[in-house]
C-alpha cells in the first residue's frame, strides 16, 4: 500500500496494492501489520456501512468525549469525502482536506480522532464503509454545519444543486459555536 499526504498531515489517502486480471481484482483494505509499518497503528472496534443517493450529504460529524478515528472507503459509486481539523490547539484548526473516493479508484482515507468527518454522495447507490476506533455513542455525537463559512469547504455540488441533508445535520453548529477538541 502507499500513503499519500493531504493538506492536513494527519489525514492520509491510502492507495492499496491491487491485484487484478480478467477475473476481477483483489486487495487488502486492512492489514494491521502493514498499516502499523506505515505509521497507522490502530485498533478498530466497529465497522459501518451506509448507502446514499446522489446528492446526499452526511456530516460533519464527530464525537467529543469518545473520538473516533475512521478508515473510510467507497465500495459502490463515488463520494467526495472531507475531514476538518477541529483541534483548537492545532495550527490547522478549521482547515479541511477532501478527496474523491470511488469503487473504481479503490482509495481509502484515514481520518484520525480530533477531526470532523462528512461526505457528499456523487452517484446513486453510493455504498460507504468505514472502520472506527471507538464505538458510536449517540449522546456524544456532534455536528458542524456542512456549509460553515469559516471552514468554506469547496463541495463539488455543481449540477447537484442543494444537497439533501438530515434534519440533525441541517441544525449543525458553526465552527465558532461548536464544542471542539482542546
NUROLUM-165985 format. One line per 5 residues: number of its first residue (from 1); for each residue x, y, z of N, C-alpha, C. Coordinates in Angstrom, 1 decimal. Example, Ala and Ser with C-alpha at 12.3 -4.5 7.8 and 13.67 -1.06 7.14 Angstrom:
2
1 = 13.2,-5.7,7.8,12.3,-4.5,7.8,13.2,-3.3,7.8 | 12.8,-2.2,7.1,13.7,-1.1,7.1,12.9,0.0,7.9
This chain:
182
1 = 0.8,-1.2,0.0,0.0,0.0,0.0,0.9,1.2,0.0 | 0.3,2.3,-0.4,1.0,3.6,-0.5,0.2,4.7,0.3 | 0.8,5.4,1.2,0.2,6.5,1.8,0.5,7.8,1.1 | -0.6,8.6,0.8,-0.5,9.9,0.1,-0.9,11.0,1.1 | -0.1,12.0,1.2,-0.4,13.1,2.1,-1.6,13.9,1.5
6 = -2.3,14.5,2.4,-3.4,15.5,2.1,-2.9,16.9,2.6 | -3.7,17.9,2.5,-3.3,19.2,3.0,-3.3,19.2,4.5 | -3.8,18.2,5.2,-3.8,18.0,6.6,-2.9,16.8,6.9 | -1.7,17.1,7.5,-0.7,16.0,7.6,-1.2,14.7,8.3 | -2.1,14.8,9.2,-2.6,13.6,9.9,-3.6,12.8,9.1
11 = -4.2,13.4,8.1,-5.2,12.8,7.3,-4.5,12.2,6.1 | -4.6,10.9,5.8,-3.9,10.2,4.8,-4.8,9.5,3.8 | -4.4,9.6,2.5,-5.1,8.8,1.5,-4.3,7.5,1.4 | -5.0,6.4,1.4,-4.4,5.1,1.3,-4.7,4.5,0.0 | -3.6,4.2,-0.8,-3.8,3.6,-2.1,-3.3,2.1,-2.0
16 = -4.3,1.2,-1.9,-3.9,-0.2,-1.7,-3.3,-0.8,-3.0 | -2.5,-1.8,-2.8,-2.0,-2.6,-3.9,-3.1,-3.5,-4.5 | -3.4,-3.3,-5.7,-4.5,-4.0,-6.4,-3.9,-5.1,-7.2 | -4.5,-6.3,-7.1,-4.1,-7.5,-7.9,-5.3,-7.7,-8.8 | -5.2,-7.5,-10.1,-6.3,-7.7,-11.0,-6.0,-8.5,-12.3
21 = -7.0,-9.1,-12.8,-6.9,-9.7,-14.1,-8.2,-9.8,-14.7 | -8.4,-10.6,-15.7,-9.7,-10.7,-16.4,-10.8,-11.3,-15.5 | -10.4,-11.9,-14.4,-11.4,-12.4,-13.5,-12.0,-11.4,-12.5 | -11.2,-10.3,-12.3,-11.6,-9.3,-11.4,-10.4,-8.7,-10.6 | -10.6,-8.5,-9.3,-9.5,-7.9,-8.6,-9.5,-8.4,-7.1
26 = -8.4,-8.2,-6.4,-8.2,-8.5,-5.0,-7.3,-7.4,-4.4 | -7.7,-7.0,-3.2,-6.8,-6.2,-2.4,-7.1,-6.3,-1.0 | -6.1,-6.0,-0.1,-6.3,-5.9,1.3,-6.7,-4.5,1.7 | -7.9,-4.3,2.2,-8.3,-3.0,2.6,-7.8,-2.7,4.1 | -7.5,-3.7,4.8,-6.9,-3.6,6.2,-6.0,-4.7,6.5
31 = -4.8,-4.4,6.9,-3.8,-5.4,7.4,-3.1,-4.7,8.5 | -3.3,-5.1,9.7,-2.8,-4.4,10.9,-1.3,-4.2,10.8 | -0.6,-5.3,10.4,0.9,-5.2,10.4,1.4,-4.2,9.3 | 0.8,-4.2,8.2,1.2,-3.3,7.1,0.9,-1.8,7.5 | -0.3,-1.6,8.0,-0.7,-0.3,8.4,0.2,0.2,9.5
36 = 0.5,-0.6,10.5,1.4,-0.2,11.6,2.8,0.1,11.1 | 3.3,-0.7,10.1,4.6,-0.4,9.5,4.6,0.9,8.7 | 3.4,1.4,8.3,3.3,2.7,7.6,3.0,3.8,8.6 | 3.0,3.5,9.9,2.8,4.5,10.9,1.3,4.7,11.3 | 0.4,3.8,10.9,-1.0,3.9,11.2,-1.4,2.7,12.0
41 = -0.9,2.7,13.3,-1.2,1.5,14.1,-2.5,1.9,14.9 | -3.6,1.1,14.6,-4.9,1.4,15.2,-5.6,0.1,15.6 | -6.5,0.2,16.5,-7.4,-0.9,16.9,-8.8,-0.4,16.5 | -9.4,-1.2,15.6,-10.8,-0.9,15.2,-11.8,-1.8,16.0 | -12.9,-1.1,16.4,-13.9,-1.9,17.2,-15.3,-1.9,16.6
46 = -15.4,-1.2,15.4,-16.8,-1.2,14.8,-16.6,-0.9,13.3 | -17.4,-1.6,12.5,-17.5,-1.4,11.1,-18.9,-0.8,10.8 | -19.0,0.2,9.9,-20.2,0.7,9.5,-20.4,0.7,8.0 | -21.6,0.7,7.5,-21.9,0.7,6.1,-23.1,1.6,5.9 | -23.0,2.6,5.0,-24.2,3.4,4.6,-24.3,3.4,3.1
51 = -25.6,3.5,2.7,-25.9,3.7,1.3,-26.5,5.1,1.1 | -26.1,5.8,0.1,-26.7,7.1,-0.1,-27.0,7.3,-1.6 | -28.1,8.1,-1.8,-28.5,8.5,-3.1,-27.6,9.7,-3.6 | -27.6,9.9,-4.8,-26.8,11.1,-5.4,-27.3,12.4,-4.7 | -26.4,13.2,-4.3,-26.7,14.5,-3.7,-26.9,14.5,-2.2
56 = -26.8,13.3,-1.6,-26.9,13.2,-0.1,-25.6,13.7,0.5 | -25.7,14.5,1.5,-24.5,15.0,2.2,-24.7,14.6,3.7 | -23.7,13.9,4.2,-23.7,13.4,5.6,-22.6,14.1,6.3 | -22.9,14.7,7.5,-21.8,15.3,8.3,-22.0,16.8,8.4 | -21.1,17.4,9.0,-19.8,17.0,9.5,-19.9,16.5,10.9
61 = -19.6,15.2,11.1,-19.8,14.5,12.4,-18.5,14.3,13.2 | -18.7,14.2,14.5,-17.6,13.8,15.4,-18.2,13.5,16.8 | -17.4,12.8,17.6,-17.8,12.5,19.0,-16.7,13.2,19.8 | -17.2,14.0,20.8,-16.2,14.8,21.6,-15.5,14.0,22.7 | -16.2,13.3,23.5,-15.6,12.5,24.6,-15.1,11.2,24.2
66 = -15.6,10.6,23.2,-15.2,9.3,22.7,-14.9,9.4,21.2 | -13.8,10.2,20.9,-13.5,10.5,19.5,-13.2,9.2,18.7 | -13.6,9.2,17.5,-13.4,8.0,16.6,-12.4,8.4,15.5 | -11.4,7.6,15.3,-10.6,7.6,14.1,-11.4,6.7,13.1 | -11.3,7.1,11.8,-12.1,6.3,10.8,-11.2,6.0,9.6
71 = -11.3,4.8,9.1,-10.7,4.4,7.9,-11.9,4.1,6.9 | -12.0,5.0,5.9,-13.2,5.0,5.1,-12.9,4.6,3.7 | -13.9,4.1,3.0,-13.8,3.8,1.6,-15.2,3.6,1.0 | -15.2,3.7,-0.4,-16.5,3.6,-1.1,-16.4,2.3,-1.9 | -17.4,1.4,-1.8,-17.3,0.1,-2.5,-18.3,0.1,-3.6
76 = -19.1,1.1,-3.8,-20.0,1.2,-4.9,-20.3,2.7,-5.1 | -20.2,3.2,-6.3,-20.5,4.6,-6.5,-19.2,5.5,-6.3 | -19.5,6.8,-6.0,-18.5,7.8,-5.8,-18.9,8.8,-4.7 | -18.0,9.2,-3.9,-18.3,10.2,-2.9,-17.1,11.2,-2.7 | -17.4,12.4,-2.4,-16.4,13.4,-2.0,-16.3,13.4,-0.5
81 = -15.2,12.9,0.0,-15.0,12.7,1.5,-14.2,13.9,2.1 | -14.6,14.3,3.3,-14.0,15.5,3.9,-13.6,15.3,5.3 | -12.4,15.7,5.7,-12.0,15.8,7.1,-11.7,17.2,7.5 | -12.2,17.6,8.7,-11.9,19.0,9.1,-11.2,18.9,10.5 | -10.1,19.6,10.6,-9.3,19.7,11.8,-10.1,20.6,12.8
86 = -10.6,20.0,13.9,-11.3,20.7,14.9,-10.6,20.6,16.3 | -9.3,20.6,16.2,-8.5,20.6,17.4,-8.0,22.1,17.6 | -8.6,22.8,18.6,-8.3,24.2,18.8,-6.8,24.5,18.9 | -6.1,23.6,19.5,-4.6,23.8,19.6,-3.8,23.6,18.4 | -4.4,23.1,17.3,-3.7,22.8,16.1,-3.5,24.1,15.2
91 = -2.4,24.2,14.6,-2.2,25.3,13.7,-3.1,25.3,12.5 | -3.7,24.1,12.2,-4.6,23.9,11.1,-6.1,23.9,11.5 | -6.4,24.4,12.7,-7.7,24.4,13.2,-8.7,25.1,12.2 | -9.7,24.4,11.8,-10.7,24.9,10.9,-10.4,24.6,9.4 | -9.2,24.0,9.1,-8.9,23.7,7.8,-9.4,22.3,7.4
96 = -9.6,22.1,6.1,-10.2,20.8,5.7,-9.4,20.2,4.5 | -9.6,18.9,4.4,-9.0,18.2,3.2,-10.1,17.3,2.7 | -10.2,17.2,1.3,-11.2,16.5,0.7,-10.6,15.6,-0.4 | -11.2,14.5,-0.7,-10.7,13.6,-1.7,-11.9,12.8,-2.3 | -11.9,12.5,-3.6,-12.9,11.6,-4.1,-12.5,10.2,-3.9
101 = -13.5,9.5,-3.3,-13.3,8.0,-3.1,-14.4,7.4,-4.0 | -14.0,6.2,-4.6,-14.9,5.6,-5.5,-14.6,4.1,-5.5 | -15.6,3.3,-6.0,-15.4,1.9,-6.2,-14.3,1.7,-7.3 | -14.2,2.6,-8.2,-13.2,2.5,-9.3,-11.8,2.8,-8.8 | -11.6,3.9,-8.0,-10.2,4.2,-7.6,-9.7,3.4,-6.4
106 = -10.6,2.8,-5.6,-10.4,1.9,-4.5,-9.5,2.6,-3.4 | -9.5,3.9,-3.4,-8.7,4.6,-2.3,-9.5,4.5,-1.0 | -8.7,4.6,0.1,-9.2,4.7,1.4,-8.8,6.1,2.0 | -9.4,6.5,3.0,-9.0,7.8,3.7,-8.9,7.5,5.2 | -7.8,7.8,5.8,-7.6,7.7,7.2,-7.9,9.1,7.8
111 = -8.9,9.1,8.7,-9.3,10.3,9.4,-9.1,10.1,10.9 | -8.1,10.7,11.5,-7.8,10.4,12.9,-8.7,11.0,13.9 | -8.8,10.6,15.1,-9.6,11.3,16.2,-9.1,12.8,16.2 | -10.1,13.6,16.5,-9.8,15.1,16.5,-10.2,15.8,15.3 | -10.9,15.1,14.4,-11.3,15.6,13.1,-12.8,15.4,12.9
116 = -13.5,16.3,12.4,-14.9,16.1,12.0,-14.9,15.5,10.6 | -15.9,14.7,10.3,-16.0,14.0,9.0,-17.3,14.1,8.3 | -17.3,14.2,7.0,-18.5,14.2,6.2,-18.2,13.8,4.8 | -19.3,13.5,4.1,-19.1,13.2,2.7,-20.4,13.5,1.9 | -20.2,13.8,0.6,-21.2,14.0,-0.4,-21.2,12.9,-1.4
121 = -22.4,12.2,-1.5,-22.6,11.2,-2.5,-22.7,11.8,-3.9 | -21.9,11.3,-4.8,-21.9,11.8,-6.2,-22.6,10.9,-7.2 | -23.1,9.8,-6.7,-23.8,8.9,-7.6,-24.9,8.2,-6.7 | -26.0,7.8,-7.4,-27.0,6.9,-6.7,-26.3,5.6,-6.3 | -26.8,5.1,-5.2,-26.3,3.8,-4.7,-24.8,3.8,-4.3
126 = -24.4,4.9,-3.7,-23.0,5.0,-3.2,-23.0,4.3,-1.8 | -22.2,3.2,-1.8,-22.0,2.5,-0.5,-20.7,2.9,0.1 | -20.8,3.4,1.3,-19.7,3.9,2.0,-19.5,3.0,3.2 | -18.2,2.5,3.4,-17.9,1.6,4.5,-16.8,2.2,5.3 | -16.8,2.0,6.6,-15.7,2.5,7.4,-15.5,1.8,8.7
131 = -14.3,1.7,9.1,-13.8,1.1,10.4,-13.7,2.3,11.4 | -14.1,2.0,12.6,-14.0,3.1,13.7,-13.1,2.6,14.8 | -12.4,3.5,15.4,-11.5,3.2,16.6,-12.2,3.2,17.9 | -13.5,3.7,17.9,-14.3,3.7,19.2,-15.7,3.4,18.8 | -16.5,3.0,19.7,-17.9,2.7,19.5,-18.7,4.0,19.3
136 = -19.8,3.9,18.5,-20.7,5.0,18.3,-21.4,5.3,19.6 | -21.4,6.5,20.0,-22.0,7.0,21.3,-23.0,8.1,20.9 | -24.3,7.8,20.7,-25.2,8.8,20.2,-25.3,10.1,21.1 | -25.2,9.9,22.4,-25.2,11.1,23.2,-24.0,12.0,23.1 | -22.9,11.5,22.6,-21.7,12.2,22.4,-21.5,12.8,21.0
141 = -22.4,12.4,20.1,-22.2,12.9,18.7,-22.5,14.4,18.6 | -21.7,15.0,17.8,-21.9,16.5,17.5,-21.8,16.6,15.9 | -22.3,17.7,15.5,-22.3,18.0,14.0,-22.0,19.5,13.8 | -21.0,19.7,12.9,-20.7,21.1,12.5,-21.4,21.3,11.1 | -22.0,22.4,10.9,-22.8,22.7,9.7,-21.9,22.5,8.5
146 = -22.3,21.7,7.5,-21.6,21.4,6.3,-21.2,22.6,5.5 | -22.0,23.7,5.6,-21.7,24.9,4.8,-21.2,26.0,5.6 | -20.5,25.7,6.8,-20.0,26.7,7.6,-19.0,27.6,6.8 | -19.2,28.9,6.9,-18.4,29.9,6.1,-17.0,29.9,6.6 | -16.7,29.7,7.9,-15.4,29.8,8.4,-14.5,28.6,7.8
151 = -15.1,27.5,7.7,-14.4,26.3,7.1,-14.3,26.4,5.6 | -15.4,26.8,4.9,-15.5,27.1,3.5,-15.1,25.9,2.7 | -15.7,24.7,2.9,-15.4,23.5,2.1,-16.0,23.7,0.7 | -15.1,23.4,-0.3,-15.5,23.5,-1.7,-16.2,22.2,-2.1 | -17.4,22.0,-1.7,-18.1,20.8,-2.0,-18.4,20.8,-3.5
156 = -18.2,19.7,-4.2,-18.4,19.6,-5.7,-19.9,19.5,-6.0 | -20.7,20.5,-5.7,-22.1,20.4,-5.9,-22.6,20.5,-7.3 | -21.9,21.4,-8.1,-22.2,21.5,-9.5,-23.7,21.4,-9.8 | -24.0,20.4,-10.7,-25.3,20.2,-11.1,-26.2,19.6,-10.1 | -25.6,19.1,-9.0,-26.4,18.5,-7.9,-27.3,19.6,-7.2
161 = -26.8,20.8,-7.2,-27.6,21.9,-6.6,-27.5,21.8,-5.1 | -28.6,22.0,-4.4,-28.7,21.9,-2.9,-28.6,20.5,-2.5 | -27.7,20.1,-1.6,-27.6,18.7,-1.2,-28.8,18.3,-0.3 | -29.0,17.0,-0.2,-30.1,16.5,0.7,-29.3,16.2,2.1 | -29.7,16.8,3.1,-29.1,16.6,4.5,-30.2,16.2,5.5
166 = -29.8,15.5,6.5,-30.7,15.2,7.5,-31.1,16.4,8.4 | -32.2,16.3,9.1,-32.6,17.4,9.9,-31.5,17.7,11.0 | -30.9,16.7,11.5,-29.9,16.8,12.5,-28.7,17.5,11.9 | -28.3,17.2,10.7,-27.1,17.8,10.1,-27.5,19.3,9.7 | -28.7,19.5,9.3,-29.1,20.9,9.0,-29.1,21.8,10.2
171 = -29.2,21.2,11.4,-29.1,22.0,12.7,-27.7,22.1,13.2 | -26.7,21.6,12.5,-25.3,21.6,12.9,-24.8,23.0,13.4 | -23.9,23.0,14.3,-23.3,24.2,14.8,-22.3,24.8,13.9 | -22.1,26.1,14.0,-21.0,26.7,13.3,-19.7,26.3,14.0 | -18.6,26.4,13.3,-17.3,26.1,14.0,-17.1,27.0,15.2
176 = -17.4,28.2,15.1,-17.2,29.2,16.1,-18.0,28.8,17.4 | -19.2,28.2,17.2,-20.1,27.9,18.4,-19.9,26.4,18.8 | -19.3,25.6,18.0,-19.2,24.2,18.3,-18.3,23.9,19.5 | -18.7,22.8,20.2,-17.8,22.2,21.2,-16.7,21.4,20.3 | -15.5,21.8,20.6,-14.4,21.2,19.8,-13.3,20.6,20.7
181 = -12.3,20.0,20.2,-11.3,19.4,21.0,-10.3,20.5,21.4 | -9.6,20.3,22.6,-8.7,21.3,23.0,-7.6,21.6,22.0
